[in-house]
Amino acid sequence: MTIKSKIAVVAVALITLTGIVGASISENSSSLSAKVRIGTNIGDEAPNIVMKNTDGVEIKLSDLRGKIVLVDFWASWCGPCIRENVNLVKAYEKYSKAKFKKATGFEIFSISLDSKKTSWIAAIARGGLNWDNHVCDLKKWQSEAVAMYGVNTIPMSFLLDENGIIVAKDLRGIQLHINIDKHVKSLK
Protein backbone atom coordinates (compact mmCIF):
# COMPACT_ATOMS: atom_id res chain seq x y z
CA MET A 1 0.00 0.00 0.00
CA THR A 2 1.32 3.40 -0.90
CA ILE A 3 1.50 6.26 1.52
CA LYS A 4 -1.34 8.05 -0.34
CA SER A 5 -3.54 4.95 0.03
CA LYS A 6 -2.77 4.71 3.74
CA ILE A 7 -3.65 8.40 4.25
CA ALA A 8 -6.88 7.91 2.31
CA VAL A 9 -7.87 4.87 4.44
CA VAL A 10 -7.10 6.75 7.68
CA ALA A 11 -9.04 9.81 6.42
CA VAL A 12 -12.10 7.69 5.54
CA ALA A 13 -11.91 5.98 8.94
CA LEU A 14 -11.72 9.34 10.73
CA ILE A 15 -14.62 10.76 8.75
CA THR A 16 -16.72 7.66 9.49
CA LEU A 17 -15.81 7.71 13.17
CA THR A 18 -16.52 11.45 13.43
CA GLY A 19 -19.90 10.95 11.75
CA ILE A 20 -20.84 8.17 14.18
CA VAL A 21 -19.73 10.17 17.23
CA GLY A 22 -21.44 13.28 15.90
CA ALA A 23 -24.66 11.34 15.33
CA SER A 24 -24.65 9.91 18.82
CA ILE A 25 -24.03 13.34 20.35
CA SER A 26 -26.85 14.91 18.39
CA GLU A 27 -29.17 12.03 19.29
CA ASN A 28 -28.41 12.53 23.00
CA SER A 29 -28.86 16.30 22.82
CA SER A 30 -32.19 15.97 21.00
CA SER A 31 -33.50 13.62 23.67
CA LEU A 32 -32.49 16.18 26.29
CA SER A 33 -34.34 18.94 24.47
CA ALA A 34 -37.39 16.66 24.14
CA LYS A 35 -37.91 16.81 27.91
CA VAL A 36 -40.90 18.95 28.73
CA ARG A 37 -40.59 22.02 30.91
CA ILE A 38 -42.94 22.49 33.87
CA GLY A 39 -44.64 25.86 33.59
CA THR A 40 -47.78 27.68 32.57
CA ASN A 41 -47.15 28.36 28.89
CA ILE A 42 -48.76 26.41 26.10
CA GLY A 43 -46.59 23.35 25.55
CA ASP A 44 -45.43 23.21 29.18
CA GLU A 45 -46.30 20.43 31.59
CA ALA A 46 -48.79 21.88 34.07
CA PRO A 47 -47.54 22.22 37.65
CA ASN A 48 -49.15 19.69 39.96
CA ILE A 49 -51.72 20.99 42.42
CA VAL A 50 -52.36 19.16 45.68
CA MET A 51 -55.23 20.58 47.75
CA LYS A 52 -58.14 19.53 49.89
CA ASN A 53 -61.57 18.98 48.39
CA THR A 54 -64.93 19.86 49.95
CA ASP A 55 -64.65 16.83 52.26
CA GLY A 56 -61.17 17.82 53.46
CA VAL A 57 -59.48 15.04 51.47
CA GLU A 58 -56.28 15.91 49.58
CA ILE A 59 -56.56 15.39 45.83
CA LYS A 60 -53.94 15.84 43.13
CA LEU A 61 -54.24 17.27 39.66
CA SER A 62 -51.70 14.65 38.50
CA ASP A 63 -54.17 11.88 39.42
CA LEU A 64 -56.21 12.93 36.37
CA ARG A 65 -53.44 12.06 33.87
CA GLY A 66 -54.81 10.21 30.89
CA LYS A 67 -57.80 12.58 30.66
CA ILE A 68 -58.37 15.96 29.07
CA VAL A 69 -58.55 18.33 32.06
CA LEU A 70 -59.77 21.89 32.39
CA VAL A 71 -58.01 23.57 35.31
CA ASP A 72 -60.35 26.37 36.33
CA PHE A 73 -59.58 29.16 38.84
CA TRP A 74 -62.71 30.85 40.18
CA ALA A 75 -64.47 32.10 43.35
CA SER A 76 -68.01 32.34 44.69
CA TRP A 77 -67.71 36.14 44.95
CA CYS A 78 -66.59 36.58 41.30
CA GLY A 79 -69.46 37.64 39.02
CA PRO A 80 -67.69 36.74 35.75
CA CYS A 81 -66.80 33.32 37.24
CA ILE A 82 -70.41 32.60 38.17
CA ARG A 83 -71.54 33.58 34.65
CA GLU A 84 -68.84 31.37 33.06
CA ASN A 85 -69.82 28.44 35.31
CA VAL A 86 -72.95 28.04 33.16
CA ASN A 87 -70.63 27.31 30.22
CA LEU A 88 -68.50 24.93 32.31
CA VAL A 89 -71.60 22.96 33.31
CA LYS A 90 -72.58 22.63 29.62
CA ALA A 91 -69.03 21.58 28.71
CA TYR A 92 -68.93 18.99 31.49
CA GLU A 93 -72.28 17.53 30.47
CA LYS A 94 -71.19 17.42 26.81
CA TYR A 95 -67.66 16.04 27.20
CA SER A 96 -67.83 13.84 30.30
CA LYS A 97 -69.42 11.12 28.13
CA ALA A 98 -67.39 11.78 24.96
CA LYS A 99 -64.87 9.44 23.38
CA PHE A 100 -61.49 11.06 22.87
CA LYS A 101 -58.75 10.38 20.29
CA LYS A 102 -56.10 9.64 22.93
CA ALA A 103 -57.56 10.55 26.32
CA THR A 104 -59.73 8.35 28.51
CA GLY A 105 -62.20 11.10 29.43
CA PHE A 106 -62.75 14.71 30.45
CA GLU A 107 -62.59 16.29 33.92
CA ILE A 108 -62.73 19.76 35.40
CA PHE A 109 -60.35 20.55 38.26
CA SER A 110 -61.79 23.65 39.95
CA ILE A 111 -59.61 25.74 42.25
CA SER A 112 -61.61 28.24 44.30
CA LEU A 113 -60.10 31.44 45.63
CA ASP A 114 -62.66 31.62 48.43
CA SER A 115 -61.80 32.27 52.08
CA LYS A 116 -65.02 30.82 53.54
CA LYS A 117 -65.76 27.13 53.09
CA THR A 118 -69.52 27.65 53.41
CA SER A 119 -69.55 30.21 50.57
CA TRP A 120 -67.45 27.94 48.37
CA ILE A 121 -69.63 24.85 48.93
CA ALA A 122 -72.85 26.85 48.52
CA ALA A 123 -71.63 28.25 45.17
CA ILE A 124 -70.82 24.72 43.93
CA ALA A 125 -74.36 23.58 44.78
CA ARG A 126 -76.05 26.76 43.48
CA GLY A 127 -74.15 26.58 40.19
CA GLY A 128 -74.77 22.86 39.64
CA LEU A 129 -71.04 22.20 39.41
CA ASN A 130 -71.47 18.42 39.49
CA TRP A 131 -67.89 17.30 38.87
CA ASP A 132 -65.81 15.70 41.61
CA ASN A 133 -62.64 17.77 41.56
CA HIS A 134 -63.26 20.92 43.62
CA VAL A 135 -60.37 22.18 45.74
CA CYS A 136 -59.68 25.22 47.89
CA ASP A 137 -57.14 26.14 50.57
CA LEU A 138 -59.24 29.14 51.72
CA LYS A 139 -56.27 31.52 51.17
CA LYS A 140 -57.80 33.55 48.32
CA TRP A 141 -55.02 35.26 46.33
CA GLN A 142 -52.31 33.92 48.67
CA SER A 143 -52.94 30.35 47.51
CA GLU A 144 -49.87 28.41 46.39
CA ALA A 145 -51.75 27.31 43.25
CA VAL A 146 -52.43 30.96 42.34
CA ALA A 147 -48.70 31.69 42.58
CA MET A 148 -47.66 28.55 40.66
CA TYR A 149 -49.99 29.36 37.78
CA GLY A 150 -49.44 33.12 37.79
CA VAL A 151 -53.15 33.80 38.25
CA ASN A 152 -53.83 37.54 38.45
CA THR A 153 -57.47 37.57 37.35
CA ILE A 154 -60.37 35.15 37.50
CA PRO A 155 -61.90 33.27 35.89
CA MET A 156 -58.70 31.80 34.46
CA SER A 157 -58.37 28.38 32.90
CA PHE A 158 -55.80 25.99 31.46
CA LEU A 159 -56.72 23.07 29.19
CA LEU A 160 -54.45 20.05 29.63
CA ASP A 161 -54.05 17.09 27.29
CA GLU A 162 -53.88 13.50 28.46
CA ASN A 163 -50.17 13.93 29.33
CA GLY A 164 -50.74 17.00 31.51
CA ILE A 165 -49.42 19.37 28.84
CA ILE A 166 -51.07 22.79 28.56
CA VAL A 167 -52.70 23.00 25.12
CA ALA A 168 -54.77 26.18 25.61
CA LYS A 169 -55.30 28.94 28.18
CA ASP A 170 -57.95 31.36 29.36
CA LEU A 171 -60.80 29.71 27.48
CA ARG A 172 -64.32 31.06 27.82
CA GLY A 173 -67.59 30.51 26.01
CA ILE A 174 -67.41 28.80 22.65
CA GLN A 175 -63.58 28.87 22.65
CA LEU A 176 -63.61 26.25 25.40
CA HIS A 177 -65.75 23.93 23.28
CA ILE A 178 -63.70 24.55 20.12
CA ASN A 179 -60.48 23.62 21.92
CA ILE A 180 -61.89 20.50 23.58
CA ASP A 181 -63.43 19.42 20.25
CA LYS A 182 -59.91 19.12 18.83
CA HIS A 183 -59.38 16.09 21.09
CA VAL A 184 -62.78 14.44 20.65
CA LYS A 185 -63.28 11.31 18.60
CA SER A 186 -67.07 11.17 19.07
CA LEU A 187 -69.80 12.56 21.28
CA LYS A 188 -72.35 10.23 22.88
C-alpha positions as CSV (number, residue, x, y, z in Angstrom):
1,M,0.0,0.0,0.0
2,T,1.3,3.4,-0.9
3,I,1.5,6.3,1.5
4,K,-1.3,8.1,-0.3
5,S,-3.5,4.9,0.0
6,K,-2.8,4.7,3.7
7,I,-3.6,8.4,4.3
8,A,-6.9,7.9,2.3
9,V,-7.9,4.9,4.4
10,V,-7.1,6.8,7.7
11,A,-9.0,9.8,6.4
12,V,-12.1,7.7,5.5
13,A,-11.9,6.0,8.9
14,L,-11.7,9.3,10.7
15,I,-14.6,10.8,8.7
16,T,-16.7,7.7,9.5
17,L,-15.8,7.7,13.2
18,T,-16.5,11.4,13.4
19,G,-19.9,10.9,11.7
20,I,-20.8,8.2,14.2
21,V,-19.7,10.2,17.2
22,G,-21.4,13.3,15.9
23,A,-24.7,11.3,15.3
24,S,-24.7,9.9,18.8
25,I,-24.0,13.3,20.3
26,S,-26.9,14.9,18.4
27,E,-29.2,12.0,19.3
28,N,-28.4,12.5,23.0
29,S,-28.9,16.3,22.8
30,S,-32.2,16.0,21.0
31,S,-33.5,13.6,23.7
32,L,-32.5,16.2,26.3
33,S,-34.3,18.9,24.5
34,A,-37.4,16.7,24.1
35,K,-37.9,16.8,27.9
36,V,-40.9,19.0,28.7
37,R,-40.6,22.0,30.9
38,I,-42.9,22.5,33.9
39,G,-44.6,25.9,33.6
40,T,-47.8,27.7,32.6
41,N,-47.1,28.4,28.9
42,I,-48.8,26.4,26.1
43,G,-46.6,23.3,25.5
44,D,-45.4,23.2,29.2
45,E,-46.3,20.4,31.6
46,A,-48.8,21.9,34.1
47,P,-47.5,22.2,37.6
48,N,-49.1,19.7,40.0
49,I,-51.7,21.0,42.4
50,V,-52.4,19.2,45.7
51,M,-55.2,20.6,47.7
52,K,-58.1,19.5,49.9
53,N,-61.6,19.0,48.4
54,T,-64.9,19.9,50.0
55,D,-64.7,16.8,52.3
56,G,-61.2,17.8,53.5
57,V,-59.5,15.0,51.5
58,E,-56.3,15.9,49.6
59,I,-56.6,15.4,45.8
60,K,-53.9,15.8,43.1
61,L,-54.2,17.3,39.7
62,S,-51.7,14.7,38.5
63,D,-54.2,11.9,39.4
64,L,-56.2,12.9,36.4
65,R,-53.4,12.1,33.9
66,G,-54.8,10.2,30.9
67,K,-57.8,12.6,30.7
68,I,-58.4,16.0,29.1
69,V,-58.5,18.3,32.1
70,L,-59.8,21.9,32.4
71,V,-58.0,23.6,35.3
72,D,-60.3,26.4,36.3
73,F,-59.6,29.2,38.8
74,W,-62.7,30.8,40.2
75,A,-64.5,32.1,43.3
76,S,-68.0,32.3,44.7
77,W,-67.7,36.1,44.9
78,C,-66.6,36.6,41.3
79,G,-69.5,37.6,39.0
80,P,-67.7,36.7,35.7
81,C,-66.8,33.3,37.2
82,I,-70.4,32.6,38.2
83,R,-71.5,33.6,34.7
84,E,-68.8,31.4,33.1
85,N,-69.8,28.4,35.3
86,V,-73.0,28.0,33.2
87,N,-70.6,27.3,30.2
88,L,-68.5,24.9,32.3
89,V,-71.6,23.0,33.3
90,K,-72.6,22.6,29.6
91,A,-69.0,21.6,28.7
92,Y,-68.9,19.0,31.5
93,E,-72.3,17.5,30.5
94,K,-71.2,17.4,26.8
95,Y,-67.7,16.0,27.2
96,S,-67.8,13.8,30.3
97,K,-69.4,11.1,28.1
98,A,-67.4,11.8,25.0
99,K,-64.9,9.4,23.4
100,F,-61.5,11.1,22.9
101,K,-58.8,10.4,20.3
102,K,-56.1,9.6,22.9
103,A,-57.6,10.6,26.3
104,T,-59.7,8.3,28.5
105,G,-62.2,11.1,29.4
106,F,-62.7,14.7,30.5
107,E,-62.6,16.3,33.9
108,I,-62.7,19.8,35.4
109,F,-60.3,20.6,38.3
110,S,-61.8,23.7,40.0
111,I,-59.6,25.7,42.3
112,S,-61.6,28.2,44.3
113,L,-60.1,31.4,45.6
114,D,-62.7,31.6,48.4
115,S,-61.8,32.3,52.1
116,K,-65.0,30.8,53.5
117,K,-65.8,27.1,53.1
118,T,-69.5,27.6,53.4
119,S,-69.6,30.2,50.6
120,W,-67.4,27.9,48.4
121,I,-69.6,24.8,48.9
122,A,-72.9,26.9,48.5
123,A,-71.6,28.3,45.2
124,I,-70.8,24.7,43.9
125,A,-74.4,23.6,44.8
126,R,-76.1,26.8,43.5
127,G,-74.1,26.6,40.2
128,G,-74.8,22.9,39.6
129,L,-71.0,22.2,39.4
130,N,-71.5,18.4,39.5
131,W,-67.9,17.3,38.9
132,D,-65.8,15.7,41.6
133,N,-62.6,17.8,41.6
134,H,-63.3,20.9,43.6
135,V,-60.4,22.2,45.7
136,C,-59.7,25.2,47.9
137,D,-57.1,26.1,50.6
138,L,-59.2,29.1,51.7
139,K,-56.3,31.5,51.2
140,K,-57.8,33.5,48.3
141,W,-55.0,35.3,46.3
142,Q,-52.3,33.9,48.7
143,S,-52.9,30.3,47.5
144,E,-49.9,28.4,46.4
145,A,-51.8,27.3,43.3
146,V,-52.4,31.0,42.3
147,A,-48.7,31.7,42.6
148,M,-47.7,28.5,40.7
149,Y,-50.0,29.4,37.8
150,G,-49.4,33.1,37.8
151,V,-53.2,33.8,38.2
152,N,-53.8,37.5,38.5
153,T,-57.5,37.6,37.4
154,I,-60.4,35.2,37.5
155,P,-61.9,33.3,35.9
156,M,-58.7,31.8,34.5
157,S,-58.4,28.4,32.9
158,F,-55.8,26.0,31.5
159,L,-56.7,23.1,29.2
160,L,-54.4,20.0,29.6
161,D,-54.1,17.1,27.3
162,E,-53.9,13.5,28.5
163,N,-50.2,13.9,29.3
164,G,-50.7,17.0,31.5
165,I,-49.4,19.4,28.8
166,I,-51.1,22.8,28.6
167,V,-52.7,23.0,25.1
168,A,-54.8,26.2,25.6
169,K,-55.3,28.9,28.2
170,D,-58.0,31.4,29.4
171,L,-60.8,29.7,27.5
172,R,-64.3,31.1,27.8
173,G,-67.6,30.5,26.0
174,I,-67.4,28.8,22.6
175,Q,-63.6,28.9,22.7
176,L,-63.6,26.2,25.4
177,H,-65.8,23.9,23.3
178,I,-63.7,24.5,20.1
179,N,-60.5,23.6,21.9
180,I,-61.9,20.5,23.6
181,D,-63.4,19.4,20.2
182,K,-59.9,19.1,18.8
183,H,-59.4,16.1,21.1
184,V,-62.8,14.4,20.6
185,K,-63.3,11.3,18.6
186,S,-67.1,11.2,19.1
187,L,-69.8,12.6,21.3
188,K,-72.3,10.2,22.9
